[in-house]
Structure formats: C-alpha cells, structure tokens
Amino acid sequence: MSKLYADIIINISHEALDKVFQYEVPFVLRKKIEPGMQVVVPFGRANKEQTGYVIRLSEQANVEESRIKSILRISEKGVSIEGKMIRLASWIRDQYGSTMIQALRTVLPSSSKIEQKQEKTISLFENADIESFLEEAKKKHRKAQVRLLEALQKEPKLSWNDVTGQLKIPRTTLKRLEEQKLIRIEVKHQYRNPISFPQSKKEVPKLNAEQQRIADEFQSDFEKEYYRTYLLHGVTGSGKTEVYMAAIDVVLKKGRQAIVLIPEIALTYQTVRRFYERFGDRVSIMNSRLSQGERYDQMLRAQNGEVDIMIGPRSALFTPFQNLGLIVIDEEHESSYKSESVPKYHARETAIARASMEHASVILGSATPSIESYQNARTGTYHLWQLKHRANPGSTMANVSIEDLREELRAGNRSLLSRRLRTLILDRLSKKQQIMLFLNRRGYAGFVSCRSCGHVLKCPHCDVSMTAHHGNRLVCHYCGHQIKMPKYCPECQSPYIGAFGIGTQKVEMLVQKEFPGVRTLRMDMDTTRKKHSYEKILKAFSNGEADILIGTQMIVKGHDFANTTLVGVLAADMSLYANDFRSSERTFQLLTQAAGRAGRGNLPGDVVIQTYNPEHYSIVAAAKQDYEMFFEQEIAYRELLMYPPACQMMVVFLNCSDPDTGETAAKMLGEEIRYQFHDMEGLFLLGPSRASIIKIRDLYRYVLYLKHKDYQSLVLIKNHLEEYIENKKIFEKAAVTFDFNPMIGY
C-alpha cells in the first residue's frame, strides 16, 4: 500500500503561508484525516509538539522520505473556523486552479502589521492607603506621583493619553505605582466600527401573502435541518430584501449567523441601513473601502461572536463565523461575484460549497437571474421561489417605451436626448419629481482620433484606445496610464484631433445646458474613488438635493428612491457589442434593473430606452419586463453554440512579456491537450489564439477555449496542465491562469 502524505502549515498568519511542511499520515488516521483538520505534529530539531492545519493530501513525497516525520494525532479541537476556511481554500484550489497559497490568501483575513486599537484607563486601586502615600510623596518631592494621585482623587478614572500627555506622567512612574498596588491599568480592545447609523430599530413590516408563503417554507425547511439552495426570482420592487430578513430572523433565533452578499459597494448604504434598523448593532459590513484596521476588526468581531450578520461584496463570503446558517446573494446575476484575479472563483458556487460543508442554506435573489441559476431552478438543482408583484400596493411597474435613435436622426433631432425623453424630463422637473439618466460607460468621451488621417491615440502599454477625461487628459482604463491631450496629431501633425463618443461628464454638461438651473449629481468610477463618496451621493439624491442623477451601471442596481419617476437609458445597446457571449444577457439585465428604478413609490413611473437596435430580443423583453420571454430565446442560443449552461467552458489564459515565447508556450499547451485527451468524448478545443486585446501593461496575451458538458472533466484537464506547466521551463516566463465559465471576454 502506498504511503499518504499531508501538506501542513504550522502558522496561518499571512507571513507564514508560504511555509508548507510535509508529514506522513499514519495508517490509523488515513480514514479520518481531511483538508482543514487541525493536527499535532513534531516540529523542529527538538520535535516540539505544534498544532498545524492540513491543506492537501497526496501520495507523492516532495522531499527525501527519511526526512519526513509522521503526524502525531488529530487535534482534540477538531475542525476550527480556521480549519473550515482552509478546507474551503482547498476546494477553491481544486475547482478553479491556483496554488494553495493563493487560495489561502483569498479566504483567510490578513492580520499582518495591523495593530489592535486599545483603550487604556488608569484608576485607583481599591482599599489603597492613598493619603499616607501622598503625604510621603510630597515630602520626598515626587512631583509626578503627587500630580497623578491628586488627579485620581478628583476623577476616579483617567485615560492613558491624558495621564501621559496632559499630566506628563512617565511610564516608569505608572509601572512603579501599579506594582505597589496603588493604581490599576486596564486595557480594553476597541473595535474600529465602520457603521455610523444611529441605533433606532423600526417596527418589523408585515409581509404580504407571497412573501409570507416563502418565509414560512424557509422556516419549515430550516427547522427540519433541510438545508438547500433557493432561487428567489422577484420583479423589481417585490420586496426580496424583506424575505431575506425574515429568513435571517429564523437563522438568528437558532443561534446561527448569516452572510449577505451585495454586488456593489454603492448598495452598501441603503442595504446596511435597512438591516441595521431591523437587527441593530449585531450587523457589520466588509468592503474594500474600509481601512485595513476596520476590515481586520470586523473579521475579529465575527470570529468572537460579537456580530451575527456580515454584509458586503464578494470577499464578505469568507467571514469567519463559527456557526454559519445562511448565505444570501442579492442580485446574484452580477458579474462582480466572479473574481478577476487568481483564483478566479465564483462567489455563487463557492457559497454553495461552503454552505454544504457547514450545513447552511443559500438564498440567491434577483429580478433578472443568471441563465445558469434559472436553468438550475428549472431542472430542480435549486428550489425556485417567485414574487410576481411589487410589495407596495400603490406601486405599479413603470411604463417603458423604446425610442429608435435612427428615427430621431431622420426627424432632424441630433440631440443626445430623444424628443420623448426631453418632454418627460421637463414634465418631471415641473412636478418636482426626480430623474435618473443611465449611461453604460464612464469618462468624458470615447476614443480620441485624428479627423485628417484617422489615427487613434492608443495606450503605449495596452492595445486599447485612450479615453478623454475632464481636465484635458487622456486615460487608459486598463492600466491607468495618463497623458495630456495633444494639440496636434502625433502621426500627421494635423490640428484636427478630438474626442468621439460620450461619457457621464459630457452628459452632465449637456443636461445643465439644456435645462438651465437643474441640480445634477454624477455617479461613476471617477466621482466615487474616495471613502464614503457612494453614501454622500446617494444620501444627497435621497434627500432631494438634486433633480437628476446621472451615472453608469452603479445607479441602476438595487436603489430605492420613492420620488424617482423617470429613468432615461441613453445608450441601451452599447453593451450588446461586447466581446462576450453574455452580452445579450447583460443588456437585458441592465435595462430591466434600470426600468425597476422608476415608480417605486406611489407615483407612476416612466422609462425611456434609447437605442439603435430596437428589434433586439434583449431590448424588447426588457421593455416588457418579461424574463421568461428573454430566457427562452437566450437558452436556445446557448444550446446552439454550446455556451454555459448548455456546456461548461474553461479558458486557459497565458500572458508573457515576449510575444514569441508566449506564442510558443500557448502552442505547447494546445498540443499537450490534443495529445493527452484526444479520446475524451465531447471535448471541444479552440485555439490557441491571440486574445481580443493582445497587449495590456506590456504583456502579450493568448487564450485556449475548452468546452465539455461535464465540469469535472475540465477540472481533470486543468489538473494535468498544472503538472505539465510545473515541469516545463518555458512557463517560468509565461504565466498561465484558468477561468471556468468566464464572465468577461478574452
């Protein structure tokens, strides 16, 4: 019988993650041991007993067998929260492709170089003979001791900062008085709290019949310990969040915790406020805009059982709750749930895997579910819930009209705004109602080109055009490279050089010119770079400080403004032409979500979709708010061309600083796949070929596409390629990553 070995990390602080040690698994532990378990091992020359975590099992020794020690035993603690997260990291590594170190750094919170915030106070020791000591201190002219003791007689508790600062008491004096049991120094850990809402719990709203039926079904399942994945498909404004909160209430009453994932930081403000009003200070948040200290403290609070609900984007999935009961993924269709860095995991599948490991439930919610999730619901993999009506009885779905921009041009209208949209804007402004204008891109304008010779200004580091921004500057949206707008064409020296296209800044300027005195707010990547900028803009609009909110995708996702009665979509079909098989799905989702922002209060709403492609099925279905109509056409397209979910897909992506080396390495991968898996029935391989953008940040990019009905067959190929790459020197210069069922075009 072959031997079994375990890769073990002794310390899970980030500095030590690269230090993996291999141990032999004794025969008696073979059937018990698994990744994530805490074990006791002999460590170092003295063979001192240390606890460690199993991160991988294999039958191959990485060093000489004579140097490998044996695991002593499985720790009595069993699988701790760290162990659970390490087990999840192992699953991510196997399913998505990465090193174990990369997977561990994804799931474990960084604690390196983060100091705990402390509150130190000084008080008098009980029953201490202060009077006699003070008298003696005065006689011996111990001025610092006298100052401190007299201050403590007036104020029984003083802060450390006041004592060492204002009173100028040396630390040596404090230590001496503490040793003599005259004073007590107390140290309390003080958490950095990123939530600043006042504590004011609101009355729990009564659910309508649709919502109550779903809440009752969840409670019945959870109490029976029947944990499964649910898809909550509800029209915009149907009250999905109330269902989430009802389910979380059930989970909390059972002494368990919940994670709520949201796709955008921009949604944090409204979402957290609603949860905070319902559940109080047992709610916390996690996102990239928090400081390192704030993020670390929220993880610590969760691990110590001081919060029950964590809200945040993708990374909040790895909150170290000890007794997780529910994971909610709101707007589950959003592409931001897919990681763009290695490992390229999807939060949806990873959440389901974590829930399975920890006996928890998952609720996926959306008005426009991903094609994959809805197909899983139709086939019974997920349990389908539906909310077909808006929660507010006085609210109806908005009236949606499609305006053909070709007809506008024929009628002599060269404005950015169609005639109908302009009429409706004037109407809403006169009624003091609010308007949202949605543009599916950022920046001041599109590409910059010479009208004389046609030269387009491109980034010197990436194979993409530069974008014109306010301040007379050109910016690359891939690497951030910036230059000043040239006065003359660098190719032919012509002065006829300028920006083409349109961006949010330009829209704002045109709106202000068209409607003098109108109050506008702009929300895009440029206006939301600073911390709390999302909250400030959304709060200002919610408070009626602006008439029109202009923005990119982030303004049409999940926001609820009762006084917004008009939404204008200025470039509806722009997302249709992306290099991505999901482009129609994304267009439908964006337009449906945009339409859902109008008329959410008691006032009727209108939506104007401006497009050059009014017959496209994604635009027609979005205007009708008909998900089933869109799904039937989209799934037929996916089945015809073998795209997910009809077929599983894996992209093998390679980049290299030298194009010749990159091309050679890509060809080697293609040849290896064809040689090793030529007899795998149903496997399709396309490529290798150049990526659609061949160069980004001075790296040349190549891709191979693999399709197969069975996901695990692609994982098998990935595992083989990882071993192949490890043994070929050329891949030291050419980095290879894997992306399963990609959310972006290559």
C-alpha positions in Angstrom: 0.0 0.0 0.0 1.4 3.4 -1.0 2.0 6.0 1.7 -0.1 9.0 2.2 1.4 12.5 2.9 -0.1 15.7 4.2 1.0 19.2 3.4 0.6 21.2 6.6 1.0 24.8 7.6 2.1 25.4 11.2 1.1 29.1 11.4 -1.7 30.7 9.4 -0.6 34.3 9.7 -0.1 35.7 6.2 3.7 35.9 6.6 3.9 32.1 7.1 1.5 30.9 4.4 4.4 30.0 2.1 5.9 27.7 4.7 4.3 24.3 4.0 5.7 21.2 5.6 5.1 17.6 4.5 4.3 14.9 7.0 3.4 11.2 6.7 -0.2 10.2 7.6 -0.1 7.2 9.9 -2.2 4.3 8.8 -4.7 4.7 11.7 -5.5 8.2 10.7 -6.0 7.6 6.9 -9.8 7.3 7.0 -10.2 10.2 9.4 -7.9 12.9 8.0 -9.1 15.5 5.5 -8.1 19.1 4.4 -8.8 21.7 7.0 -8.3 19.4 10.1 -6.1 20.7 12.9 -3.4 18.2 13.7 -0.5 17.8 16.2 2.9 17.3 14.7 6.6 17.1 15.9 8.3 20.3 14.7 11.9 21.5 14.6 15.1 19.8 15.8 13.7 19.3 19.3 10.5 17.7 17.8 8.4 20.1 19.9 4.7 19.4 19.6 2.9 22.0 17.4 -0.6 22.3 16.0 -1.0 22.8 12.3 -3.6 22.6 9.5 -3.8 20.0 6.8 -4.1 21.8 3.4 -3.5 19.0 1.0 -3.2 15.2 0.8 -1.1 13.3 -1.8 0.7 10.0 -2.3 3.9 11.7 -3.5 6.7 12.8 -1.3 8.2 16.2 -2.1 11.4 15.6 -0.1 13.5 12.5 0.8 11.3 10.1 2.8 14.0 9.8 5.5 13.4 13.5 6.4 9.6 13.2 6.6 8.1 12.9 10.1 4.7 11.5 11.0 1.6 13.3 12.2 1.2 12.5 15.9 -2.6 12.9 16.2 -5.7 14.8 15.2 -6.2 17.8 17.5 -9.0 17.5 20.1 -10.4 20.8 18.8 -11.4 19.0 15.6 -12.2 21.4 12.8 -12.0 25.0 14.0 -13.2 28.0 11.9 -9.7 28.3 10.5 -9.8 24.7 9.6 -13.2 25.2 7.8 -11.8 28.1 5.8 -8.7 26.1 4.9 -10.9 23.2 3.7 -12.8 25.8 1.6 -9.5 27.1 0.2 -8.6 23.6 -0.8 -11.9 23.2 -2.6 -11.3 26.6 -4.4 -7.8 25.5 -5.5 -9.1 22.2 -6.9 -12.2 23.7 -8.7 -10.7 26.9 -10.1 -7.0 26.4 -10.5 -4.4 28.3 -8.4 -1.7 27.5 -5.9 -2.8 26.6 -2.4 -1.1 29.7 -1.1 -3.2 31.9 -3.5 -6.4 30.1 -2.3 -5.4 30.6 1.4 -4.7 34.2 0.9 -8.2 34.6 -0.6 -10.1 33.0 2.3 -8.0 34.0 5.3 -8.1 37.6 6.6 -4.8 39.3 6.7 -3.6 40.2 10.2 -0.1 41.3 9.4 1.1 44.7 10.6 -2.4 45.6 12.0 -2.3 46.9 15.5 -5.3 46.3 17.7 -6.9 49.6 18.7 -6.9 49.8 22.5 -8.5 51.9 25.2 -6.3 52.2 28.3 -7.6 53.7 31.5 -6.0 54.3 35.0 -7.9 54.2 38.3 -7.1 53.9 42.0 -6.7 50.5 43.5 -9.4 49.6 46.0 -8.5 49.9 49.7 -5.1 51.5 48.9 -3.8 53.9 51.6 -3.6 56.9 49.2 -3.4 59.6 51.9 -0.3 58.3 53.7 1.4 57.6 50.4 0.5 61.0 49.0 1.9 62.7 52.1 5.2 60.7 51.8 5.4 61.6 48.1 5.1 65.3 48.9 7.8 65.1 51.5 10.2 63.4 49.0 9.2 65.8 46.2 8.0 63.1 43.9 6.0 65.6 41.8 4.8 63.2 39.1 3.3 60.8 41.7 1.6 63.7 43.5 0.1 65.1 40.3 -1.3 61.7 39.3 -2.7 60.7 42.7 -4.3 64.2 43.3 -5.9 64.0 39.8 -7.3 60.5 40.5 -8.8 61.7 43.8 -10.8 64.3 41.8 -11.6 61.9 38.8 -11.7 58.2 39.7 -10.8 57.0 36.1 -8.4 58.8 33.7 -7.5 57.9 30.1 -3.9 56.7 29.4 -3.5 59.5 26.8 -4.5 62.2 29.3 -2.2 60.9 32.0 0.9 60.5 29.8 0.1 63.6 27.7 -1.5 66.4 29.8 -0.3 65.3 33.2 3.1 64.3 31.7 3.4 61.2 33.9 6.4 58.9 32.9 5.7 55.3 32.1 8.2 54.3 34.8 6.2 56.1 37.4 3.0 54.3 36.3 4.7 50.9 36.4 6.0 51.6 39.9 2.6 52.7 41.3 0.9 49.7 39.6 3.5 47.3 41.2 2.8 48.9 44.6 -1.0 48.3 44.1 -1.9 52.0 44.2 -3.2 52.2 40.7 -4.9 49.8 38.3 -4.2 50.0 34.5 -7.0 48.5 32.4 -6.7 47.7 28.7 -9.8 47.1 26.6 -9.8 46.2 22.9 -11.6 48.9 21.0 -13.1 47.9 17.6 -13.0 50.3 14.7 -16.7 50.5 13.7 -17.4 51.5 10.1 -21.1 51.9 10.7 -22.2 55.3 11.9 -26.0 54.9 11.8 -27.9 55.9 15.0 -29.5 53.0 16.8 -33.2 53.3 16.1 -35.0 50.0 15.5 -38.0 50.2 13.2 -41.2 48.1 13.5 -40.9 44.8 11.6 -43.1 45.3 8.5 -45.9 42.8 7.8 -45.2 40.5 4.9 -47.7 40.2 2.1 -49.1 36.8 1.1 -46.4 36.0 -1.5 -43.6 36.9 0.9 -45.1 35.1 3.9 -45.5 31.9 1.9 -41.8 31.9 1.1 -40.8 32.8 4.6 -42.9 30.0 6.1 -41.4 27.5 3.7 -37.8 28.5 4.6 -38.6 28.3 8.3 -40.1 24.8 7.9 -37.0 23.6 5.9 -34.5 25.2 8.3 -36.2 23.8 11.5 -36.1 20.3 9.9 -32.4 20.9 9.1 -33.2 20.6 5.4 -30.5 22.9 4.0 -30.7 23.7 0.3 -30.1 26.4 -2.3 -33.1 28.6 -3.2 -33.5 31.0 -6.1 -35.8 33.9 -5.3 -36.9 35.4 -8.6 -38.9 38.6 -7.8 -39.8 41.5 -10.0 -38.1 44.8 -9.2 -39.7 46.3 -6.0 -41.2 43.0 -5.0 -39.7 43.1 -1.5 -36.9 40.5 -1.8 -35.0 42.1 1.0 -37.9 41.6 3.4 -37.8 37.9 2.6 -34.1 37.8 3.2 -34.6 39.5 6.6 -37.4 37.1 7.6 -35.1 34.1 6.7 -32.2 35.7 8.7 -34.5 36.2 11.7 -35.2 32.4 11.7 -31.5 31.7 11.5 -30.5 34.1 14.3 -33.2 32.6 16.6 -31.5 29.2 16.2 -28.2 30.8 17.4 -26.6 30.9 14.0 -25.2 33.6 11.7 -25.8 35.0 8.2 -23.7 36.5 5.4 -25.4 38.9 3.0 -23.5 39.5 -0.3 -24.2 42.5 -2.4 -22.6 43.2 -5.8 -21.7 46.8 -5.5 -20.2 48.9 -2.7 -22.7 51.5 -3.9 -25.5 49.3 -2.5 -23.9 49.2 1.0 -25.5 52.4 2.3 -29.2 51.6 1.7 -28.8 47.8 2.4 -26.9 48.2 5.7 -29.3 50.9 6.9 -32.3 48.6 6.4 -30.6 45.7 8.2 -29.3 47.9 11.0 -32.8 49.2 11.6 -34.0 45.6 11.9 -31.2 43.9 13.7 -29.3 46.6 15.5 -25.5 46.6 16.2 -25.2 42.8 15.5 -24.8 43.9 11.9 -21.4 44.8 10.4 -20.0 45.4 6.9 -17.0 44.4 4.9 -15.8 46.1 1.7 -12.6 47.3 0.0 -13.3 50.9 1.0 -12.7 50.1 4.7 -9.2 50.6 6.2 -7.1 47.5 6.9 -7.8 48.0 10.6 -11.5 48.3 10.1 -11.6 45.1 8.0 -9.5 43.2 10.5 -11.7 44.3 13.4 -14.9 43.2 11.6 -13.4 39.8 11.0 -12.3 39.6 14.6 -15.8 40.6 15.8 -17.3 37.9 13.7 -14.9 35.2 14.9 -15.5 36.2 18.5 -19.3 36.0 18.1 -19.9 39.7 18.5 -21.8 40.2 15.2 -24.4 37.9 13.6 -24.8 39.4 10.2 -22.0 40.5 7.8 -22.9 42.5 4.7 -20.5 43.2 1.8 -19.3 42.3 -1.7 -17.6 39.1 -2.7 -14.9 39.0 0.0 -17.5 39.0 2.8 -18.2 35.4 1.8 -15.1 34.4 3.9 -16.3 35.9 7.1 -15.1 33.5 9.9 -18.4 32.8 11.5 -18.3 29.9 13.9 -21.9 28.7 13.3 -22.9 29.9 9.8 -26.6 29.2 9.0 -27.4 31.2 5.8 -25.7 32.9 2.9 -27.8 35.4 0.9 -26.5 36.5 -2.5 -28.5 39.6 -3.6 -28.5 40.4 -7.4 -26.9 37.0 -7.9 -26.6 37.6 -11.6 -24.0 40.3 -11.3 -20.6 39.7 -12.9 -18.8 41.2 -9.9 -19.4 38.0 -8.0 -16.7 36.4 -10.2 -13.1 37.1 -9.1 -10.9 38.7 -11.8 -7.7 37.6 -10.0 -6.4 34.1 -9.4 -8.1 32.0 -8.1 -11.0 33.0 -10.4 -13.7 31.7 -8.2 -17.4 32.5 -8.5 -19.0 33.6 -5.2 -22.2 31.8 -6.0 -20.7 28.3 -6.4 -18.2 28.9 -3.6 -21.1 30.0 -1.3 -23.0 26.8 -2.1 -19.8 24.7 -1.4 -19.2 26.5 1.9 -22.9 26.1 2.9 -22.7 22.3 2.1 -19.6 22.0 4.3 -21.1 23.9 7.2 -24.8 22.6 6.9 -26.2 26.0 5.9 -28.7 27.3 3.4 -28.2 29.6 0.4 -30.7 32.1 -1.0 -29.9 33.6 -4.4 -32.1 36.6 -5.3 -32.6 38.6 -8.5 -35.2 40.2 -10.7 -33.1 39.0 -13.6 -31.4 35.7 -12.6 -28.4 34.5 -14.4 -29.2 32.0 -17.2 -27.2 29.4 -15.2 -29.2 29.9 -12.0 -32.6 29.9 -13.7 -31.7 26.7 -15.6 -30.6 25.1 -12.3 -34.0 26.1 -10.8 -35.9 24.7 -13.8 -34.1 21.3 -13.5 -34.6 21.1 -9.7 -30.9 21.7 -8.7 -32.2 24.9 -6.9 -35.6 25.4 -5.4 -37.5 28.2 -7.1 -39.4 30.9 -5.3 -41.2 33.7 -7.2 -42.5 37.1 -6.3 -44.6 38.3 -9.2 -46.0 41.6 -7.7 -44.5 44.7 -6.2 -44.6 44.8 -2.4 -46.0 48.3 -2.2 -49.7 48.0 -3.1 -49.7 51.6 -4.5 -46.7 50.9 -6.8 -47.0 49.6 -10.4 -44.4 48.6 -12.9 -43.2 51.5 -14.9 -44.4 52.3 -18.4 -41.5 51.5 -20.7 -41.1 53.0 -24.2 -38.4 52.2 -26.8 -37.1 55.2 -28.8 -35.4 54.4 -32.1 -32.5 56.8 -32.4 -32.4 56.3 -36.2 -35.8 57.8 -36.4 -34.8 60.7 -34.2 -32.0 61.5 -36.6 -34.3 61.3 -39.6 -36.6 63.7 -37.9 -33.7 66.2 -37.5 -33.1 65.6 -33.8 -29.3 65.5 -33.3 -29.5 65.9 -29.5 -28.4 63.3 -27.0 -32.0 63.2 -25.7 -34.9 61.8 -27.8 -37.9 64.1 -28.1 -40.0 61.9 -25.8 -37.3 61.8 -23.1 -36.8 65.6 -23.2 -40.6 66.1 -22.9 -40.8 63.8 -19.9 -37.8 65.5 -18.2 -39.5 68.9 -18.5 -42.7 67.4 -17.1 -40.9 65.8 -14.1 -38.9 68.9 -13.3 -42.1 71.0 -13.3 -43.6 68.4 -10.8 -40.5 68.4 -8.5 -40.0 64.7 -9.2 -36.6 63.1 -9.7 -35.0 61.6 -12.7 -32.2 59.1 -13.3 -30.1 59.1 -16.6 -28.2 55.9 -17.1 -25.2 55.6 -19.4 -23.4 52.3 -19.6 -19.8 53.7 -19.6 -17.7 56.2 -17.7 -15.4 59.1 -18.7 -15.9 62.4 -20.5 -15.9 60.9 -24.0 -14.9 57.9 -26.1 -11.7 57.4 -28.1 -9.6 60.3 -29.4 -9.0 60.3 -33.2 -7.5 62.5 -35.9 -10.1 63.6 -38.5 -7.4 64.1 -41.1 -5.5 60.8 -41.1 -7.8 58.6 -38.9 -5.0 57.9 -36.3 -6.5 56.7 -33.0 -4.4 57.5 -29.8 -3.6 54.2 -28.1 -2.0 53.4 -24.8 1.7 52.6 -25.2 1.3 49.7 -22.7 -2.0 48.2 -23.8 -3.6 47.5 -27.2 -6.6 49.8 -26.5 -7.6 53.4 -27.3 -7.2 56.1 -24.7 -10.3 57.8 -23.3 -10.7 61.6 -23.0 -11.4 62.9 -19.5 -12.2 66.3 -17.9 -9.0 68.3 -17.3 -7.7 67.9 -20.8 -6.2 64.5 -20.1 -6.4 61.0 -21.8 -6.6 57.9 -19.6 -6.2 54.2 -20.3 -8.9 52.4 -18.5 -6.9 49.2 -18.3 -3.6 50.3 -16.7 -4.3 53.9 -15.7 -1.6 55.5 -17.9 -2.4 59.2 -18.4 -1.2 61.8 -20.9 -2.2 65.4 -21.8 -4.5 65.8 -24.7 -2.2 66.6 -27.7 -2.8 69.7 -29.8 -1.6 68.0 -33.0 -1.9 64.5 -34.3 1.3 62.6 -33.4 1.0 60.8 -36.8 0.4 63.6 -39.3 0.6 66.8 -37.2 -2.9 67.8 -38.1 -4.7 70.1 -35.6 -8.0 68.3 -36.3 -7.8 65.9 -33.4 -10.6 65.3 -30.9 -12.7 63.0 -28.8 -15.5 60.9 -30.2 -18.3 59.2 -28.2 -19.9 60.3 -25.0 -19.3 59.9 -21.2 -21.1 60.8 -18.0 -19.3 64.1 -17.6 -20.4 65.2 -21.1 -23.9 64.1 -20.4 -24.0 66.2 -17.2 -22.7 69.3 -19.1 -25.3 68.8 -21.9 -28.1 68.4 -19.4 -27.1 71.5 -17.5 -27.0 73.4 -20.8 -30.4 72.0 -22.0 -32.2 72.6 -18.6 -30.8 75.8 -17.0 -30.8 75.8 -13.2 -31.3 72.0 -13.0 -29.5 70.4 -10.0 -27.4 67.4 -11.0 -25.4 64.7 -9.3 -23.0 62.4 -11.2 -22.1 58.9 -10.0 -19.4 56.9 -11.8 -15.9 55.5 -11.1 -14.4 59.0 -11.1 -16.8 60.5 -8.5 -16.7 57.5 -6.2 -13.0 57.0 -5.6 -12.9 58.4 -2.1 -14.2 56.7 1.0 -17.9 57.4 1.8 -18.4 59.0 -1.6 -21.1 56.5 -2.5 -23.0 57.3 0.6 -22.7 61.0 0.2 -24.1 61.0 -3.4 -26.9 58.6 -2.7 -27.9 60.3 0.5 -27.9 63.7 -1.2 -30.2 62.3 -4.0 -32.4 60.6 -1.5 -32.8 63.9 0.4 -33.9 65.7 -2.7 -30.7 67.8 -3.1 -30.6 67.1 -6.8 -33.2 66.8 -9.6 -31.3 64.4 -11.9 -28.8 61.7 -11.0 -26.5 60.8 -13.9 -24.4 57.7 -13.8 -23.1 54.4 -15.0 -24.2 50.9 -14.0 -23.9 51.5 -10.3 -27.0 53.8 -10.3 -29.4 51.2 -11.6 -28.7 48.3 -9.2 -30.9 47.9 -6.2 -31.5 51.5 -5.2 -34.9 52.6 -4.0 -35.9 56.3 -4.4 -39.6 56.9 -3.9 -39.6 60.3 -5.7 -37.8 59.0 -8.8 -40.5 58.7 -11.6 -38.4 58.8 -14.7 -35.4 56.8 -15.9 -33.7 57.5 -19.2 -31.4 54.9 -20.7 -29.1 56.9 -23.1 -27.1 54.1 -24.7 -29.2 50.9 -24.3 -27.4 48.8 -26.9 -23.8 49.7 -26.1 -23.3 46.6 -24.0 -24.7 44.4 -26.9 -21.5 44.7 -28.8 -19.1 43.5 -26.2 -16.7 40.6 -27.0 -18.6 38.2 -24.7 -21.3 35.5 -25.2 -23.2 37.0 -22.2 -23.6 40.4 -23.9 -27.4 39.9 -24.6 -27.9 38.7 -21.0 -26.1 41.7 -19.6 -28.1 44.1 -21.7 -31.4 42.6 -20.7 -30.4 42.6 -17.0 -29.2 46.3 -17.1 -32.3 47.5 -18.9 -34.6 45.6 -16.6 -32.8 46.8 -13.5 -32.9 50.4 -14.8 -36.6 50.2 -15.5 -37.1 48.9 -12.0 -35.8 52.2 -10.5 -38.9 54.2 -11.7 -42.2 54.5 -9.9 -41.2 52.5 -6.8 -43.3 54.8 -4.5 -46.9 55.7 -5.0 -46.3 57.8 -8.1 -46.4 56.2 -11.6 -43.1 55.8 -13.4 -41.8 56.1 -17.0 -38.7 54.6 -18.6 -37.3 55.7 -21.9 -34.9 53.3 -23.6 -33.0 55.0 -26.4 -31.4 52.5 -28.9 -30.2 52.0 -32.5 -31.3 48.3 -32.3 -35.0 48.4 -31.1 -35.8 44.9 -32.5 -33.2 43.0 -30.5 -34.8 40.4 -28.3 -33.0 41.5 -25.1 -34.3 45.1 -25.5 -37.8 44.0 -26.4 -38.0 41.6 -23.5 -36.6 44.2 -21.1 -39.2 46.8 -22.2 -41.9 44.2 -21.5 -40.2 43.2 -18.2 -40.6 39.6 -19.4 -37.9 37.4 -18.1 -39.4 34.2 -19.4 -39.5 35.6 -22.9 -35.8 36.5 -22.8 -34.7 33.2 -21.1 -36.3 31.0 -23.8 -34.5 32.9 -26.6 -31.2 33.1 -24.8 -31.1 29.4 -23.7 -31.8 28.4 -27.3 -28.8 30.5 -28.4 -26.6 29.0 -25.7 -27.6 25.4 -26.6 -27.0 26.0 -30.3 -23.4 27.4 -29.8 -22.6 25.3 -26.7 -22.2 28.1 -24.2 -22.8 27.8 -20.4 -25.1 26.5 -19.0 -25.7 24.2 -22.0 -22.0 23.4 -21.9 -19.2 24.0 -19.4 -16.3 26.2 -20.5 -12.7 26.6 -19.4 -10.4 29.4 -20.7 -6.6 28.7 -20.5 -5.1 32.2 -20.4 -1.4 32.9 -20.9 0.5 36.2 -20.8 4.1 36.9 -21.4 6.4 39.9 -21.9 7.9 38.4 -25.1 5.4 37.6 -27.9 7.4 34.8 -29.5 7.8 33.0 -26.1 4.1 33.5 -25.4 3.0 32.1 -28.8 5.3 29.1 -28.4 4.1 28.3 -24.9 0.4 28.6 -26.0 1.0 26.2 -28.9 2.7 23.7 -26.5 -0.4 23.8 -24.2 -2.7 23.1 -27.2 -0.6 20.2 -28.4 -0.5 18.7 -24.9 -4.3 18.8 -24.6 -4.8 17.3 -28.0 -2.3 14.5 -27.3 -3.4 13.6 -23.8 -7.2 14.0 -24.2 -7.8 13.1 -27.8 -10.1 10.3 -26.8 -12.2 12.4 -24.4 -15.7 12.2 -26.0 -17.4 15.6 -26.3 -14.4 17.7 -25.7 -14.0 20.8 -27.9 -10.8 22.8 -28.1 -10.5 26.2 -29.8 -7.1 27.8 -30.2 -4.5 28.8 -29.1 -5.1 32.2 -30.5 -4.3 35.8 -29.6 -6.6 37.4 -27.1 -9.0 40.1 -28.3 -6.7 42.7 -26.7 -3.3 41.3 -27.5 -1.4 43.5 -25.1 -2.1 45.0 -21.7 0.5 46.5 -19.4 3.3 45.4 -21.8 2.2 41.8 -21.5 1.2 39.8 -24.6 -2.0 37.6 -24.2 -3.0 34.3 -25.6 -6.1 32.0 -25.0 -7.3 28.5 -25.5 -11.1 27.7 -25.1 -12.2 24.2 -24.0 -15.9 23.1 -23.8 -17.4 20.0 -22.3 -20.7 19.0 -20.9 -19.1 17.8 -17.6 -17.4 20.4 -15.4 -15.2 17.8 -13.6 -13.8 16.7 -17.0 -12.4 20.2 -17.5 -11.1 20.2 -13.9 -9.2 16.9 -14.8 -7.6 18.7 -17.8 -6.8 21.7 -15.6 -5.1 19.4 -13.1 -3.0 17.7 -15.8 -2.0 21.1 -17.3 -0.8 22.3 -13.8 1.6 19.4 -13.6 2.7 19.8 -17.2 3.4 23.6 -16.6 5.4 22.9 -13.5 7.8 20.6 -15.4 8.4 22.9 -18.4 11.0 25.7 -18.1 9.3 27.9 -20.7 6.5 28.6 -18.3 8.8 30.4 -15.9 8.5 33.3 -18.4 4.8 32.7 -19.4 2.2 32.9 -16.7 -0.8 30.6 -17.1 -4.2 31.0 -15.4 -7.5 29.2 -15.7 -11.0 30.7 -15.9 -14.1 28.4 -15.7 -17.3 29.7 -17.3 -15.8 33.2 -17.7 -17.8 36.4 -17.0 -15.5 38.5 -19.2 -14.4 38.3 -22.8 -10.8 37.4 -23.7 
